[in-house]
Amino acid sequence: MKTATLPALRVHPEVRDAVESLLETGETLSSFVEQAVLERLERRRYQSEFIARGLVARDSARETNTYISSEEVLADLGVMLQAAKAKKSAAK
């Protein structure tokens, strides 16, 4: 497969210096920028999927007139948070 290039990116010298000072052994500035672009792309995809699921849930709630209260959501999130904390402390 042929590769393509991204547009050149102009930054202040301080930004370039900061990035270069944090490169890991064997890492190039180009590979750092490529990885940053790929991570941002993945985040955008997740965000788009999240919004799409939310719109479907909204439409479903309107059709069925079935809603979940904010108190229930917060309680469920609290349970999930406690479970995650317990799992993290058990792994230590």
Secondary structure, DSSP 4 states (H G I P E B T S, - for coil): -----PPP----HHHHHHHHHHPPTT--HHHHHHHHHHHHHHHHHHHHHHHHHHHHHHHHHHHHT----HHHHHHHHHHHHHHHHHHHHHH-
